[in-house]
Amino acid sequence: MSTAAAAGTWKLGDLEVNRIGYGAMRLTGNGMMGNSDGTPIDRDFAVGLLHHAFEQGVNHIDTAAFYFSPLRSANELINRALTSWYGNVAVVTKVGPARDPAGEWLPMARPDQLRGQVEENLRQLGRDHLDVVNLRVNGPGTASIAEHFGALAELREAGLIRHLGLSAVRPEHVAEARLIAPVVCVQNSYGLDWRRADESGLVDLCREQGIAFVPFFAVSGLRREAAADQEHDARVHSVARAHHATPAQIRLAWTLHRGPHVLAIPGTTNPAHLEENIAAGSLRLTEQELAVLDNPTNGTARTSTV
């Protein structure tokens, strides 16, 4: 069985993690838009799934306090899993956006409200400090993040946060933040069909500055939180057949091939899919296969507008 170590490692500050991680959003049975009325995942099953991931070398978990449904909280499930786990796992959370108890989205937090969000994550995760906190920017029109990032930098100095990152940002936001405090990761939507971070130069910028680039929606692409549908891209199918792999594995492998600083955080509640996602880290695509995947004329490629 492949382990997450097969993809190699990268450092989030002083925290060395395997490049295949796990995104906890789907654990709650509820997408980021609060659009799921499905049966919530069983708590013991969720904890067992997380332990299964840890046993296979996953030591990087992505979460947020706003990942919750009426009966489940991703942070609470992670807390349960880590309480009964002996190894080290880096937990990366996000602040900025928020939802009220009914699940309705609230306006972007003000800088003076970020401490409350950090403390909420601390309580839910049962920790005295957070490994990494990403400032998630709410909306593409945000001009400056200096006040928000500065507020988090103060919390880092106070010992509540170990490292800082950014989410849903542009290159100029990274430059602005680095003048205030070190940035260990940037988390943006990115995948084979969702490549705005290539167009902006953000992926390459992170590599040049030693910052981890952590794509979300790397498998789902334009479907975002929606359940996976049938793969329609001929490019992906052709490469998948050559490796006896699934299309999702090829999409993850392509993402990891973008550079040693690129991490993956696919989420699932299916143990078989979890093992497939982890095994994708051991796939090695040839230059010819990468060229096929990068050429939209070889399949029904879709383009990003966000």
C-alpha atoms as one frame of an Amber mdcrd trajectory, in Angstrom:
protein
   0.000   0.000   0.000   1.312   3.466  -0.904   1.706   6.026   1.847   1.541
   9.797   1.784   5.332   9.884   2.071   5.631   8.681  -1.537   4.879  12.186
  -2.786   7.762  13.698  -0.834   7.726  16.340   1.874   7.670  20.108   2.281
   7.993  22.402   5.280   5.317  24.721   6.606   7.749  26.853   8.535   9.395
  24.333  10.868   6.640  21.737  10.375   7.654  19.067   7.857   4.621  17.470
   6.218   4.003  14.904   3.515   2.744  16.507   0.317  -0.484  14.494   0.308
  -2.749  15.812   3.050  -6.464  15.722   3.802  -9.186  18.359   3.523 -11.816
  18.061   6.249 -14.703  19.981   4.660 -16.581  16.873   3.519 -16.469  15.302
   6.973 -19.440  17.373   8.082 -21.788  16.281   5.291 -21.998  19.935   4.330
 -20.235  21.983   1.663 -18.803  25.445   2.234 -21.976  26.977   0.855 -24.091
  25.157   3.420 -25.869  23.312   0.634 -26.132  19.774   1.993 -29.050  18.245
   3.854 -27.576  14.763   3.699 -27.223  12.388   6.602 -24.236  13.469   8.717
 -21.270  11.157   8.850 -21.113   8.890  11.911 -18.654  10.305  14.468 -16.866
   7.038  15.127 -16.613   6.395  11.382 -15.162   9.878  10.841 -12.572   9.399
  13.585 -11.681   5.998  12.149 -11.305   7.519   8.687  -8.938  10.177  10.035
  -6.938   7.538  11.891  -6.755   5.533   8.669  -5.358   8.612   6.921  -2.810
   9.162   9.697  -1.738   5.518   9.541  -0.971   6.004   5.848   1.261   8.993
   6.501  -1.154  11.896   6.196   0.167  14.493   8.636  -1.362  17.679   7.212
  -5.068  18.384   7.809  -6.936  21.372   6.397  -9.969  22.621   8.304 -11.928
  25.702   9.420 -14.388  26.612  12.153 -16.947  27.359   9.414 -16.801  23.739
   8.224 -19.897  22.548  10.026 -23.395  21.206   9.466 -26.328  21.111  11.929
 -24.925  18.042  13.678 -21.215  17.920  12.850 -18.142  20.147  13.162 -14.960
  19.323  11.261 -12.843  20.775  14.068 -14.650  18.684  16.671 -14.077  15.498
  14.667 -10.394  16.339  14.199 -10.098  17.051  17.930 -11.540  13.607  18.710
  -9.224  11.907  16.248  -6.073  13.640  17.484  -6.907  13.011  21.136  -6.556
   9.289  20.495  -3.610   9.520  18.081   0.048   9.274  19.075   1.705  10.948
  16.092   2.285  14.537  15.045  -0.235  16.059  12.645  -0.093  19.661  11.423
  -3.550  21.234  11.521  -4.089  24.199   9.218  -7.200  26.301   9.717  -8.648
  29.466   8.202 -10.104  32.703   9.532 -11.831  35.646   7.888 -15.151  34.189
   6.718 -17.719  33.088   9.294 -21.183  31.541   9.540 -23.793  32.043  12.212
 -25.128  29.030  14.184 -27.805  28.492  11.525 -25.133  28.228   8.836 -25.785
  31.583   7.176 -22.697  33.405   5.945 -21.639  36.566   7.763 -19.614  39.496
   6.403 -15.832  39.188   6.357 -14.468  39.551   9.884 -12.945  42.881  10.842
  -9.313  42.823  12.006 -10.441  43.224  15.620 -12.704  40.160  15.275  -9.955
  37.779  14.166  -8.794  37.024  17.710 -12.264  35.683  18.492 -12.113  33.428
  15.428  -8.660  32.177  16.417  -9.860  31.438  19.942 -12.908  29.625  18.551
 -10.603  27.338  16.562  -8.457  26.786  19.662 -11.502  25.723  21.690 -12.913
  23.448  19.008  -9.566  21.782  18.297  -8.640  21.520  21.979  -5.267  23.201
  21.536  -3.319  25.971  23.227  -1.935  27.205  19.910  -2.719  26.713  16.230
  -0.080  25.234  13.902  -0.989  27.342  10.859  -3.706  29.938  10.350  -4.583
  31.097   6.846  -6.190  34.467   6.343  -8.856  33.749   3.759  -9.691  36.815
   1.695 -13.400  37.234   1.121 -13.943  38.418  -2.417 -11.677  39.053  -5.428
 -11.972  42.814  -5.068 -10.096  43.065  -1.775  -7.381  45.662  -2.236  -5.329
  45.445   0.959  -4.972  42.746   3.602  -2.452  44.614   5.749  -4.744  45.311
   8.709  -6.122  41.769   8.826  -2.742  40.098   8.411  -1.197  42.474  10.897
  -3.809  41.447  13.480  -2.878  37.783  12.942   0.813  38.633  13.167   0.151
  40.095  16.630  -1.554  36.855  17.663   1.460  34.956  16.349   3.726  37.086
  18.497   1.439  36.370  21.469   1.909  32.615  20.955  -1.612  31.726  19.833
  -0.431  30.908  16.291   2.743  29.188  15.161   2.735  30.070  11.447   0.675
  32.204   9.066  -0.619  31.635   5.553  -3.046  33.080   3.030  -6.039  31.779
   1.098  -7.880  32.979  -2.012  -5.361  35.736  -2.697  -3.479  37.422  -5.520
   0.305  37.823  -5.840   0.168  41.391  -4.542  -1.460  40.143  -1.333   1.461
  37.771  -0.782   3.952  40.597  -1.226   1.983  42.811   1.170   1.753  40.095
   3.832   5.464  39.196   3.661   6.321  42.760   4.670   4.447  42.090   7.922
   5.279  38.479   8.837   6.517  35.248   7.194   4.040  33.439   4.945   4.428
  29.635   4.969   1.607  28.672   2.589  -0.864  30.006   0.049  -4.096  28.109
  -0.466  -6.052  28.871  -3.642  -8.417  27.013  -5.923  -6.316  25.313  -8.590
  -6.381  22.254 -10.802  -6.036  21.035 -14.353  -9.103  23.015 -15.476  -8.863
  25.808 -12.909  -5.574  27.566 -13.531  -5.900  31.220 -12.617  -2.920  30.797
 -10.261  -0.791  29.969 -13.328  -2.095  32.981 -15.214  -1.274  35.283 -12.299
   2.113  33.671 -11.691   1.150  32.744  -8.134   2.282  29.099  -8.339   5.732
  30.096  -9.588   5.950  32.988  -7.129   5.407  30.623  -4.214   8.110  28.266
  -5.490  10.600  31.112  -5.856   9.929  32.296  -2.306   9.873  28.868  -0.678
   6.172  29.074   0.144   3.935  26.012  -0.027   1.186  26.298  -2.636  -1.845
  24.309  -1.474  -4.605  23.883  -4.077  -8.180  23.205  -3.124 -10.717  21.774
  -5.596  -7.786  20.083  -7.375 -10.020  17.107  -8.210 -13.479  18.658  -8.388
 -12.366  21.700 -10.407 -15.309  23.776 -11.583 -17.688  21.546  -9.621 -16.228
  22.948  -6.394 -18.142  21.450  -3.421 -20.385  19.316  -5.601 -20.114  15.547
  -5.576 -17.803  14.071  -8.187 -19.423  13.427 -11.532 -18.279  11.288 -14.428
 -14.950  12.291 -15.940 -15.453  13.649 -19.457 -11.921  14.755 -20.333 -10.303
  12.480 -22.930  -6.819  13.639 -21.915  -7.317  12.486 -18.361  -8.847   9.178
 -19.436  -5.943   8.370 -21.752  -3.291   9.000 -19.107  -5.335   7.162 -16.456
  -5.525   4.050 -18.647  -1.760   4.071 -19.125  -1.224   4.009 -15.358  -4.189
   1.777 -14.470  -5.305   4.699 -12.329  -8.501   6.654 -11.786  -9.059  10.070
 -13.391  -9.046  11.647  -9.912  -5.608  10.171  -9.269  -4.294  11.625 -12.519
  -5.657  15.055 -11.620  -3.921  14.883  -8.247  -0.686  13.620  -9.803  -0.743
  16.449 -12.360  -1.179  18.961  -9.541   1.742  17.544  -7.559   3.934  17.643
 -10.681   3.627  21.432 -10.748   6.481  21.632  -8.257   7.918  20.200  -5.034
   6.286  23.074  -3.114   2.774  22.059  -4.216   0.755  20.149  -1.620  -2.578
  18.373  -2.086  -5.497  18.274   0.366  -8.190  16.096  -1.263 -11.159  15.361
   0.984 -13.432  12.336   1.030 -15.575  10.255   3.381 -14.974   7.086   1.358
 -12.107   4.910   2.695 -11.404   3.487  -0.777 -11.184   6.967  -2.269  -8.908
   8.000   0.598  -6.488   5.213  -0.295  -6.667   6.156  -3.987  -5.933   9.799
  -3.200  -2.910   8.846  -1.127  -1.697   6.408  -3.800  -1.791   9.248  -6.362
   1.307  10.624  -4.672   3.344   7.702  -6.001   2.329   8.255  -9.650   5.071
   9.638 -11.875   3.816  11.204 -15.098   6.114  11.391 -18.120   6.900  14.627
 -19.924   4.772  13.392 -22.814   1.828  12.695 -20.513   2.161  16.108 -18.911
   2.164  17.653 -22.390  -1.015  15.752 -23.259  -2.731  16.984 -20.105  -1.590
  20.548 -20.681  -2.919  20.643 -24.248  -6.651  21.460 -24.304  -6.964  20.255
 -27.899  -6.400  16.699 -26.646  -9.671  16.632 -24.736 -12.651  18.600 -23.585
 -10.739  20.963 -21.354 -12.611  23.565 -19.373 -11.292  26.993 -18.473 -11.447
  28.925 -15.243 -13.290  32.195 -14.827 -12.584  32.584 -11.094
